[in-house]
C-alpha cells in the first residue's frame, strides 16, 4: 500500500505562502516582559557601532520563555535572539567565544521548541523576518516587502533577505501543484499531471526572474565586506579565532558547539523541487552511475548526498519532516519515464528541469559577482580608514585578512553554510538536467553554457592535490571528500 500524500497544514505549511507563515511574522513580542530583547535588537546597529553590544548583553536580565504562547511568538523570539547572538559574537575586534547564560538559556529553550540549532538560520533571517508594506498587496511582490530586523541597517542587507522572501512566496503555490500532480499520477491521469508540470515550469521561471533582482539593491562589495561577515557561523572557524566553536554557557554545563551560519541553502523550497522532480545530487566530483532506483513503487531512493541532510537540520522541524514525507511519495519522474510516447507530458517535465537548471545558471553568476570577484579584489587591497564607518568587525578581520595587506591564503578563508563552489555548482546544474526524457532535451540540459558567460572561476578553490574549498554566499572553508550540496541562491 502506498504511503499517504502529506497534508501541508499538518506541517505548518500554507497552500498559498508555502514555507512562509500564513500570517506575517510578529513585528514585536506582545508581552512587555521581553522589552529588553526587543530594545537590543531595535538598537543593534548603534550598539555595534559603539562597541557596546557585548556589555549590553552581559548585563541584560535572564528572561524566561514561559511567557511565549503562540507559535508566532516563539518564531519572533528565535529570530531576534539569533540577531543578538551574531552581533555579540562578531561585534568586536575579535570574536566572542563564550555566550553568556542570559542569552544561551532562552535561546536553547526556543531552539528546542522549534527544533532548530542555536544560530541565525534562514528561518530566522528570512522566513520569520519580513512584513508587507501594504497589507492589501501580495507578499510575492518584492517591492511590497520590508525587513523587521537587520544587523547592519543597510538597504543591501534588507534586499538580500527580501529577494528570498519573495521567492518563497512566489513558490508557495507550487506545493499544492506538486501534490496534485502526485495524486493524478497515482490514478494515471496524464492530462492533470501535464497541466501541473506546465504550471510548475512557469513558476520556477518566475522564481529565476526574482533571483536576478538581487543586483538591484544589494551591492556586491557591501554584501561581501559588510553583511557576509556577520552571517558567519562557528563551524571550522579556527582561523577566525574560534578553534572549538562557541561555548554556550547555560550556567551549569557549558558546552562547545559548532554550527554553520545563515545560508539560503537552508531553504526548503529548492529541496522540495528536487524531490518532486526526482533530481539526484551526488557528492561533488562523483560522476553519474547506474545506481538503480528504489524497487518500491512510489518511494524515492534514499538521499545520497550528506550535505542535503545536513542542511535539513537547519530547517524548522515541521518543514524537515514534510520533505521527508514528500520523499516517500514522489512519483512524477517515474510516471513520466514510463510514458515516453506522451510528448506533451515529456515536454512539460523537461520544461521544469530546464527552468530549474536556468535558475542554477543564474546562481552561478551571482556567486561569481558577489563572492569570487570580491574575494579576488580583496586580495592585496590596502587597509582602509579606521573611521567608525570603515572599521571591520572581527568576522571581516578574519574572513578577509587580505584586506589588511596580509599575504592571501585561500585555506584560511572561513565562513558559513557552503559547498564546493564552482565544481559543485556546475555539477548540480548539470545534474538537474539528467532526468530529461526527450533525447534532444537531455543533450541540451546536460551541456553547460559557454564558459565565457562567466568570470574565470574554475581555478578558485582547486589545489594540485585535488583539495577543494567549501564556499557559499557567506564564506569559505576547507572541505573533505564527503561534503558537497545543493545550489545556494
C-alpha positions in Angstrom: 0.0 0.0 0.0 1.3 3.4 -1.0 2.0 5.9 1.8 -0.5 8.7 2.2 0.1 12.0 0.4 1.0 14.7 3.0 -1.3 17.4 4.0 0.7 20.7 4.1 -1.3 22.2 7.0 -0.2 19.2 9.2 3.3 20.5 8.9 2.6 24.2 9.4 2.8 24.9 5.6 0.4 27.2 3.8 -1.2 26.3 0.4 -0.6 30.0 -0.6 2.6 31.1 1.1 4.3 27.7 1.3 7.1 27.6 3.9 6.5 31.2 4.9 4.0 31.7 7.7 0.4 32.1 6.6 0.2 35.4 8.5 3.0 38.0 8.5 5.5 37.5 11.3 5.1 39.4 14.6 6.9 42.8 14.5 7.3 42.7 18.2 6.7 40.3 21.1 3.4 41.3 22.7 4.4 40.7 26.3 6.3 43.7 27.7 8.3 41.2 29.7 10.5 40.8 26.6 11.0 44.5 26.1 14.8 44.2 26.8 15.3 41.8 23.9 13.3 44.0 21.6 15.2 47.1 22.7 18.5 45.4 22.0 17.6 44.2 18.5 16.0 47.5 17.6 19.2 49.3 18.6 21.6 46.7 17.3 23.3 48.9 14.7 24.1 51.6 17.3 25.3 49.0 19.8 27.6 47.5 17.2 29.0 50.9 16.0 29.7 52.0 19.6 31.1 48.5 20.5 28.6 48.2 23.4 26.7 45.2 22.2 28.6 42.7 24.4 28.4 44.8 27.5 24.7 45.3 27.0 24.0 41.6 26.5 26.2 40.7 29.5 24.1 42.9 31.8 20.7 42.1 30.4 18.4 40.1 32.8 17.8 36.3 32.5 14.4 36.1 30.9 12.2 33.0 30.9 10.5 31.6 27.8 7.4 30.7 29.8 5.6 33.9 28.6 5.9 32.8 24.9 2.4 31.5 24.0 1.6 31.1 20.3 4.0 29.8 17.6 4.5 33.3 16.1 5.9 34.4 19.4 8.4 31.5 19.5 9.4 32.4 16.0 9.9 36.0 16.8 12.0 35.1 19.8 14.2 32.8 17.7 14.7 35.5 15.1 15.7 38.3 17.4 17.9 36.1 19.7 19.7 34.9 16.5 20.4 38.5 15.5 21.7 39.3 19.0 23.8 36.2 19.1 25.6 37.0 15.8 26.1 40.7 16.8 27.6 39.5 20.1 30.0 37.0 18.5 31.2 39.2 15.6 30.7 42.7 17.0 34.2 43.2 18.4 37.9 43.3 17.4 37.9 39.6 17.8 35.1 37.0 18.0 33.5 36.3 21.4 33.9 32.6 22.2 31.7 32.4 25.2 27.9 33.1 25.0 26.6 34.2 28.4 23.8 32.4 30.2 21.3 35.2 29.8 21.5 34.6 26.0 22.3 30.9 26.0 19.5 29.7 28.2 16.5 31.3 26.5 18.0 30.6 23.0 18.4 26.9 23.7 14.9 26.7 25.0 13.4 28.4 22.0 15.5 26.2 19.7 14.3 23.1 21.4 10.7 24.2 20.8 11.2 24.9 17.1 13.7 22.1 16.5 16.4 24.5 15.2 20.0 25.0 16.1 21.2 27.9 18.2 22.5 30.0 15.4 21.0 32.5 12.9 19.4 30.3 10.2 17.4 31.0 7.0 14.3 30.6 9.1 15.2 33.4 11.5 16.7 35.7 8.9 14.2 35.3 6.1 11.1 33.2 6.8 10.2 35.0 10.0 11.8 38.4 9.4 9.6 40.3 7.0 6.5 42.4 6.8 4.3 43.7 3.9 4.4 47.4 3.4 0.8 47.5 2.3 -1.3 44.7 3.8 -3.7 44.6 0.8 -0.9 43.8 -1.7 0.7 40.4 -2.3 3.7 39.2 -0.4 5.4 37.8 -3.5 5.8 41.4 -4.8 9.3 42.3 -3.5 8.5 46.0 -3.8 5.9 45.5 -1.1 8.3 44.0 1.5 10.4 45.2 4.3 12.6 43.5 6.9 11.8 43.6 10.6 15.4 43.4 11.7 18.9 43.6 10.2 22.4 43.6 11.6 23.8 46.5 9.5 20.8 48.6 8.9 21.6 48.7 5.3 19.2 48.6 2.3 21.6 46.0 0.9 21.1 43.6 3.8 17.3 44.0 3.6 17.3 43.3 -0.1 19.4 40.2 0.3 16.8 38.7 2.7 13.8 40.1 0.8 14.7 38.5 -2.5 14.4 35.2 -0.7 11.1 36.1 0.9 9.6 37.0 -2.5 11.0 33.7 -3.9 9.4 31.7 -1.1 6.1 33.5 -1.6 6.1 33.1 -5.3 7.0 29.4 -5.0 4.5 28.7 -2.2 1.6 27.6 -4.5 4.0 25.1 -6.1 3.5 22.8 -3.1 -0.2 22.3 -3.9 0.6 21.9 -7.6 3.1 19.1 -7.0 0.8 17.3 -4.6 -2.0 17.5 -7.2 0.4 16.0 -9.8 1.5 13.2 -7.5 -2.2 12.3 -6.8 -3.0 12.4 -10.5 0.0 10.2 -11.3 -1.3 7.6 -8.9 -4.6 7.3 -10.8 -3.0 7.6 -14.3 -4.4 11.0 -15.2 -1.7 12.2 -17.6 -3.7 15.4 -18.5 -3.7 16.6 -15.0 0.0 15.7 -14.5 0.9 17.6 -17.6 -1.1 20.7 -16.7 0.5 20.7 -13.2 4.0 20.4 -14.6 3.4 23.2 -17.1 2.3 25.4 -14.2 5.3 24.4 -12.2 7.7 25.2 -15.0 6.2 28.7 -15.3 6.5 29.2 -11.5 10.2 28.2 -11.4 10.8 30.5 -14.3 9.3 33.4 -12.3 11.4 32.5 -9.3 14.5 32.7 -11.5 13.5 36.2 -12.6 13.1 37.2 -9.0 16.6 35.9 -8.2 18.0 38.2 -10.9 16.7 41.2 -9.0 19.4 40.7 -6.3 21.5 43.1 -8.3 19.1 46.0 -8.0 19.8 47.0 -4.4 22.4 44.6 -2.9 25.8 45.9 -3.8 28.4 43.0 -4.1 31.1 45.0 -2.2 28.7 45.8 0.6 27.5 42.3 0.8 31.0 40.7 0.9 32.6 43.1 3.3 29.8 44.5 5.5 27.0 41.9 5.6 28.5 38.5 5.0 30.9 38.6 7.9 28.1 38.9 10.4 26.4 35.8 9.0 29.4 33.6 9.8 28.8 30.5 11.9 31.2 28.7 14.3 31.9 25.5 12.3 35.5 25.1 11.1 36.4 28.6 12.2 39.7 28.1 13.9 41.5 30.6 11.7 38.8 33.2 12.5 39.5 32.8 16.3 37.0 30.0 17.2 39.0 26.8 17.2 36.4 24.9 19.3 33.3 26.8 18.0 31.2 28.7 20.6 31.0 27.9 24.3 27.2 28.0 25.1 27.2 28.7 28.8 23.9 27.7 30.4 25.2 28.3 33.9 25.5 24.6 34.7 27.2 22.6 32.0 28.9 24.9 29.4 29.3 23.1 26.1 31.2 23.9 22.9 29.2 23.7 19.8 29.9 24.3 16.1 27.3 25.4 13.6 27.3 26.7 10.0 25.9 30.2 9.7 22.9 31.6 7.9 22.6 30.4 4.3 19.9 30.2 1.6 20.8 26.6 1.2 18.7 26.1 4.3 15.5 26.9 2.4 13.2 24.0 2.0 11.8 25.2 -1.4 14.6 24.1 -3.7 15.0 20.8 -2.0 11.2 20.4 -2.5 11.6 21.0 -6.2 14.4 18.5 -6.5 12.5 15.8 -4.6 9.3 16.4 -6.6 11.1 16.1 -9.9 13.3 13.2 -8.9 16.6 15.1 -9.3 19.5 13.3 -7.7 22.6 15.2 -6.4 25.8 13.3 -5.9 28.9 14.1 -3.8 31.0 16.7 -5.6 33.3 15.1 -8.2 31.3 11.9 -8.4 30.2 11.0 -11.9 26.8 9.7 -12.9 26.4 6.0 -12.1 23.8 3.3 -12.9 22.6 3.2 -9.3 19.1 1.5 -9.6 16.2 3.5 -8.3 14.1 2.3 -5.4 12.4 -1.0 -6.1 9.3 0.1 -4.2 6.7 1.9 -6.4 6.2 5.5 -5.5 9.1 5.5 -3.0 12.1 7.6 -3.8 15.6 6.3 -3.2 17.3 7.5 0.0 19.3 10.7 -0.5 22.9 10.0 -1.2 24.3 13.5 -0.5 25.2 14.2 3.1 25.2 17.9 2.6 21.4 17.9 1.8 20.7 16.1 5.0 22.9 18.5 6.9 21.1 21.5 5.6 17.8 20.0 6.6 18.9 20.1 10.2 18.9 23.9 9.9 15.3 23.9 8.9 12.3 24.1 11.2 11.4 20.6 12.4 8.0 20.6 10.7 9.4 21.6 7.3 12.1 18.9 7.6 9.5 16.2 8.3 7.4 17.5 5.3 10.4 17.0 3.0 11.0 13.5 4.4 7.3 12.7 3.8 7.4 14.1 0.2 10.4 11.8 -0.5 8.3 8.7 0.2 5.5 9.7 -2.2 7.4 11.4 -5.1 6.4 9.6 -8.3 6.4 12.2 -11.1 9.8 11.3 -12.7 8.9 7.6 -12.6 5.5 8.3 -14.1 6.9 10.4 -17.0 9.6 7.9 -17.7 7.1 5.1 -18.3 5.1 7.3 -20.8 7.7 8.3 -23.4 5.1 8.4 -26.1 3.2 11.2 -24.4 5.1 14.1 -25.9 3.1 16.8 -24.1 3.8 15.1 -20.7 7.5 14.7 -21.5 7.8 18.3 -22.7 6.2 19.7 -19.6 8.5 17.6 -17.3 11.6 18.6 -19.3 10.5 22.3 -19.1 10.5 22.1 -15.3 14.1 20.7 -15.4 15.1 23.4 -17.9 13.7 26.3 -15.7 15.4 24.9 -12.6 18.7 24.5 -14.4 18.4 28.0 -15.7 17.9 29.3 -12.2 21.1 27.5 -11.1 22.9 29.1 -14.0 21.8 32.5 -12.6 23.0 31.5 -9.2 26.5 30.8 -10.6 26.6 34.3 -12.0 25.5 35.7 -8.6 28.2 33.8 -6.8 30.7 35.0 -9.3 29.8 38.6 -8.8 29.2 38.6 -5.0 31.9 36.1 -3.8 34.5 35.2 -6.3 35.2 38.6 -7.8 35.0 40.3 -4.4 37.4 37.8 -3.0 39.9 38.3 -5.8 39.6 42.1 -5.5 40.1 41.9 -1.7 43.5 40.2 -2.1 46.2 42.8 -1.9 43.8 45.7 -1.1 45.5 48.0 1.4 43.9 48.7 4.8 41.1 51.2 4.7 40.2 54.1 7.0 39.8 53.4 10.7 36.7 55.6 11.0 33.6 54.0 12.5 32.1 53.5 9.0 35.3 51.7 7.9 36.2 49.7 10.9 36.0 46.0 10.3 34.2 43.6 12.6 36.0 40.6 13.9 34.5 38.5 11.2 35.8 40.7 8.4 39.2 40.8 10.0 39.4 37.0 9.9 37.4 36.1 6.9 39.1 38.7 4.6 42.6 39.2 6.0 43.9 40.2 2.7 42.0 43.5 3.0 44.7 44.5 5.5 47.6 43.8 3.3 48.4 40.3 4.6 49.5 37.6 2.2 46.4 35.9 0.9 45.9 32.2 1.8 42.7 30.7 0.5 43.0 27.9 3.0 42.5 30.4 5.8 39.2 31.7 4.5 36.3 30.6 6.7 32.6 31.3 6.6 29.1 30.0 6.9 27.0 27.4 5.1 28.6 26.4 1.8 29.6 23.8 -0.7 32.4 23.1 -3.2 31.9 26.2 -5.2 32.4 26.1 -9.0 33.0 22.3 -9.3 29.8 21.6 -7.3 27.6 24.4 -8.7 28.3 23.3 -12.3 27.8 19.6 -11.3 24.5 20.5 -9.5 23.3 22.4 -12.5 24.1 19.6 -14.9 22.5 17.0 -12.6 19.3 19.0 -12.8 19.0 18.1 -16.4 20.0 14.5 -16.2 16.4 13.1 -15.8 15.3 14.8 -19.0 13.0 12.5 -21.0 13.4 13.7 -24.6 16.8 12.8 -26.1 17.3 16.3 -27.6 16.3 18.0 -24.3 18.7 15.7 -22.4 21.6 16.7 -24.6 20.7 20.4 -24.2 20.2 20.2 -20.4 23.4 18.3 -19.7 25.7 20.5 -21.7 26.9 23.6 -19.7 26.7 27.1 -21.2 29.7 28.7 -22.8 32.3 29.4 -20.1 32.8 32.9 -21.5 29.4 33.8 -19.9 31.0 33.7 -16.5 34.1 35.0 -14.8 37.1 32.7 -15.0 36.2 30.8 -11.8 37.3 27.2 -12.3 40.7 27.6 -10.6 39.4 29.1 -7.3 39.5 26.6 -4.5 41.3 23.9 -6.6 44.7 22.7 -5.5 47.3 20.4 -7.1 46.5 17.7 -4.6 42.8 17.8 -5.5 41.8 19.6 -2.4 38.6 21.8 -2.8 37.4 24.8 -0.9 33.9 24.9 0.6 32.2 28.1 -0.5 28.8 29.6 0.0 27.4 33.2 -0.1 28.6 33.6 3.5 32.2 32.4 3.1 34.5 29.5 2.5 36.3 26.8 4.5 38.2 23.6 3.9 36.2 20.6 2.7 36.8 16.9 2.8 35.6 14.5 0.1 32.4 13.7 1.9 30.9 17.1 1.6 29.0 18.9 -1.2 25.5 20.0 -1.6 22.6 21.6 -3.5 22.9 25.0 -5.1 23.0 28.1 -2.8 21.0 31.1 -4.1 
